[in-house]
Amino acid sequence: MDLESFSQCLSYIGSATPKGDVFSKVIPIAGTLVGTIFGFALNQFTTKLKESKTTKNKLMCCDEDVNRIKVITQRMIEELINLLIKIKNKERLIDHNLPSKLNTFYLSEHFIELAHNFSVNQRYWTHLLIENLEDMNGYLDTLANEPLGKPFELSKGIIQTIDLATRMHLLCQSIQDNRSRIDKTTNEALIAFDVWPEGVAAYDVITENISAGDRELYLNRNI
């Protein structure tokens, strides 16, 4: 190849090659666009990850609330049954070891926000459990202010509180097990809770005495 032919070849290659200034404009724009998309996607992924972790933590706290109420109501039932036994035996009541108030800090605050994470059954039972809290706190307040020297009046408050505590305990169990119904009476539940026979008998006797207007035990006779 002579010098003239070589020069023509170089000229052809030069004319076939795109101008550098076009790439210099396109590449930065494309890079910026790709970076923006990647950054947006990464931010969305990070946000979703944080939201998922937050939701998981809130659900865990709600589960702990349900279990805590279940444990507390179990202890309350045991204490209330002890009081009934003493009332039935006409022993003098000195004091009791009942909580002053029950709370579901996380469940009450976050349930509406997290409701879609629960089943239909769990939502129904949880609503009832939250509603029952107000009634329970009213019963506890009444018992706290009921004179221990009035056993018949006190026995009525204790029976009401046992019935509600039993129902709340069963609600907690139904939420945990995702059951569709509660099919136990208070008496059946007390037996299922392994309450000793004397305690179940005291519940039955006191309940009958209340229905009879204290004409069976005459609890107020010794006031």
C-alpha positions as CSV (number, residue, x, y, z in Angstrom):
1,M,0.0,0.0,0.0
2,D,1.4,3.3,-1.1
3,L,1.4,6.5,0.9
4,E,-1.5,8.0,-0.8
5,S,-3.7,4.9,-0.3
6,F,-2.7,4.8,3.4
7,S,-3.8,8.4,3.8
8,Q,-7.1,7.7,2.2
9,C,-7.7,4.7,4.5
10,L,-7.1,6.8,7.6
11,S,-9.5,9.5,6.3
12,Y,-12.2,6.8,5.8
13,I,-11.8,5.5,9.3
14,G,-11.9,9.0,10.8
15,S,-15.1,9.8,8.9
16,A,-16.8,6.5,10.0
17,T,-16.1,7.1,13.7
18,P,-18.8,9.1,15.7
19,K,-17.8,12.4,16.9
20,G,-16.4,12.4,20.5
21,D,-18.5,15.3,21.6
22,V,-21.8,13.3,21.2
23,F,-20.6,10.6,23.7
24,S,-19.4,13.3,26.0
25,K,-22.9,14.6,26.3
26,V,-24.9,11.3,26.3
27,I,-22.8,9.3,28.8
28,P,-23.1,11.7,31.8
29,I,-26.9,12.0,31.3
30,A,-27.3,8.2,31.1
31,G,-25.1,7.8,34.1
32,T,-27.1,10.3,36.1
33,L,-30.4,8.6,35.1
34,V,-29.1,5.1,36.0
35,G,-27.8,6.5,39.3
36,T,-31.1,8.1,40.1
37,I,-33.1,4.9,39.4
38,F,-30.7,2.8,41.4
39,G,-30.8,5.3,44.3
40,F,-34.6,5.4,44.3
41,A,-34.8,1.6,44.2
42,L,-32.3,1.2,47.0
43,N,-34.2,3.8,49.1
44,Q,-37.5,2.0,48.5
45,F,-36.0,-1.3,49.5
46,T,-34.5,0.1,52.6
47,T,-37.8,1.8,53.6
48,K,-39.8,-1.4,53.0
49,L,-37.2,-3.4,55.1
50,K,-37.5,-0.9,57.9
51,E,-41.3,-0.9,57.8
52,S,-41.4,-4.7,57.8
53,K,-39.1,-4.8,60.8
54,T,-41.1,-2.2,62.6
55,T,-44.4,-4.1,61.9
56,K,-42.8,-7.3,63.1
57,N,-41.7,-5.7,66.3
58,K,-45.1,-4.2,66.9
59,L,-46.8,-7.5,66.3
60,M,-44.4,-9.2,68.7
61,C,-45.3,-6.6,71.4
62,C,-49.0,-7.1,70.8
63,D,-48.5,-10.9,71.2
64,E,-46.7,-10.2,74.4
65,D,-49.6,-8.0,75.6
66,V,-52.1,-10.8,75.0
67,N,-49.9,-13.4,76.8
68,R,-49.3,-11.0,79.7
69,I,-53.1,-10.5,80.1
70,K,-53.6,-14.2,80.0
71,V,-51.0,-14.8,82.8
72,I,-52.4,-11.9,84.9
73,T,-56.0,-13.1,84.7
74,Q,-54.9,-16.6,85.6
75,R,-53.3,-15.3,88.8
76,M,-56.3,-13.1,89.5
77,I,-58.6,-16.1,89.3
78,E,-56.4,-18.0,91.8
79,E,-56.5,-15.1,94.2
80,L,-60.2,-14.5,93.8
81,I,-60.9,-18.2,94.4
82,N,-58.9,-18.0,97.6
83,L,-61.1,-15.1,98.7
84,L,-64.2,-17.1,97.9
85,I,-63.1,-20.0,100.0
86,K,-62.5,-17.7,102.9
87,I,-65.9,-16.1,102.5
88,K,-67.6,-19.5,102.2
89,N,-65.9,-20.6,105.4
90,K,-66.8,-17.3,107.0
91,E,-63.2,-16.5,107.7
92,R,-62.2,-12.9,108.4
93,L,-60.7,-11.1,105.3
94,I,-57.7,-9.0,106.0
95,D,-56.4,-8.1,102.5
96,H,-56.2,-9.3,98.9
97,N,-53.4,-9.3,96.3
98,L,-55.2,-8.1,93.2
99,P,-53.9,-5.6,90.6
100,S,-55.3,-2.1,90.7
101,K,-55.6,-1.9,86.9
102,L,-54.9,-3.8,83.7
103,N,-53.4,-2.3,80.6
104,T,-52.6,-3.4,77.1
105,F,-50.1,-0.7,76.1
106,Y,-49.2,-1.9,72.6
107,L,-52.4,-3.8,71.7
108,S,-54.7,-0.9,72.4
109,E,-52.4,1.6,70.6
110,H,-51.4,-0.3,67.5
111,F,-54.2,-2.9,66.9
112,I,-56.1,-0.7,64.3
113,E,-52.9,-0.1,62.4
114,L,-51.9,-3.8,62.5
115,A,-55.4,-5.3,62.2
116,H,-54.8,-6.6,58.6
117,N,-52.1,-8.8,60.0
118,F,-54.7,-10.7,62.1
119,S,-57.3,-13.2,61.0
120,V,-61.0,-12.5,61.2
121,N,-61.3,-14.5,64.4
122,Q,-58.3,-12.8,66.0
123,R,-59.7,-9.4,65.1
124,Y,-63.0,-10.2,66.7
125,W,-61.6,-11.6,69.9
126,T,-59.1,-8.8,70.2
127,H,-61.8,-6.2,69.9
128,L,-63.7,-7.9,72.7
129,L,-60.6,-8.2,74.9
130,I,-59.8,-4.5,74.6
131,E,-63.5,-3.7,75.4
132,N,-63.4,-6.0,78.4
133,L,-60.4,-4.1,79.9
134,E,-62.5,-1.1,80.8
135,D,-65.1,-3.3,82.6
136,M,-62.3,-5.2,84.4
137,N,-60.7,-2.0,85.7
138,G,-64.1,-1.0,86.9
139,Y,-64.5,-4.2,88.8
140,L,-61.0,-4.0,90.3
141,D,-61.7,-0.4,91.4
142,T,-65.0,-1.6,93.1
143,L,-63.2,-4.4,94.9
144,A,-60.4,-2.1,96.0
145,N,-63.0,0.1,97.7
146,E,-65.4,-2.5,98.9
147,P,-65.2,-2.9,102.7
148,L,-63.8,-6.3,103.6
149,G,-66.3,-6.4,106.5
150,K,-69.2,-6.9,104.1
151,P,-68.6,-10.4,102.8
152,F,-71.9,-10.8,100.9
153,E,-71.4,-7.6,98.9
154,L,-67.8,-8.5,98.4
155,S,-68.8,-12.0,97.2
156,K,-70.9,-10.5,94.4
157,G,-68.0,-8.4,93.2
158,I,-65.7,-11.3,93.3
159,I,-68.0,-13.6,91.3
160,Q,-68.4,-10.9,88.6
161,T,-64.6,-10.4,88.5
162,I,-64.0,-14.1,88.2
163,D,-66.5,-14.5,85.4
164,L,-64.9,-11.6,83.5
165,A,-61.3,-12.7,84.2
166,T,-62.2,-16.2,83.0
167,R,-63.7,-14.7,79.8
168,M,-60.6,-12.6,79.2
169,H,-58.3,-15.5,79.7
170,L,-60.3,-17.6,77.2
171,L,-60.2,-14.6,74.7
172,C,-56.4,-14.5,75.0
173,Q,-56.2,-18.2,74.4
174,S,-58.6,-17.9,71.4
175,I,-56.4,-15.1,69.9
176,Q,-53.3,-17.2,70.3
177,D,-54.9,-20.4,68.9
178,N,-56.9,-18.5,66.2
179,R,-60.1,-20.3,67.3
180,S,-63.5,-19.5,66.0
181,R,-65.5,-19.6,69.2
182,I,-65.3,-19.8,73.0
183,D,-67.3,-22.8,74.3
184,K,-66.6,-23.0,78.0
185,T,-68.6,-21.7,80.9
186,T,-66.8,-20.2,83.9
187,N,-67.3,-23.5,85.9
188,E,-65.9,-25.5,83.0
189,A,-63.0,-23.1,82.6
190,L,-62.1,-23.2,86.3
191,I,-61.8,-27.0,86.0
192,A,-59.7,-26.7,82.8
193,F,-57.5,-24.2,84.7
194,D,-56.8,-26.9,87.3
195,V,-58.5,-24.9,90.0
196,W,-58.6,-27.3,93.0
197,P,-62.1,-28.8,93.7
198,E,-62.5,-26.8,96.9
199,G,-62.2,-23.6,94.9
200,V,-64.7,-24.8,92.2
201,A,-67.1,-25.8,94.9
202,A,-66.7,-22.4,96.6
203,Y,-67.5,-20.7,93.3
204,D,-70.7,-22.8,92.9
205,V,-71.9,-22.3,96.5
206,I,-71.3,-18.5,96.5
207,T,-73.0,-18.2,93.1
208,E,-76.0,-20.0,94.4
209,N,-76.0,-17.9,97.6
210,I,-76.0,-14.7,95.6
211,S,-79.0,-16.0,93.5
212,A,-80.8,-16.8,96.8
213,G,-80.2,-13.3,98.2
214,D,-77.8,-14.6,101.0
215,R,-80.5,-16.9,102.3
216,E,-78.2,-19.9,102.2
217,L,-75.0,-18.8,103.8
218,Y,-76.2,-15.7,105.7
219,L,-72.8,-14.1,105.2
220,N,-74.0,-10.7,106.4
221,R,-75.4,-12.1,109.7
222,N,-72.0,-11.9,111.4
223,I,-71.4,-8.2,110.5
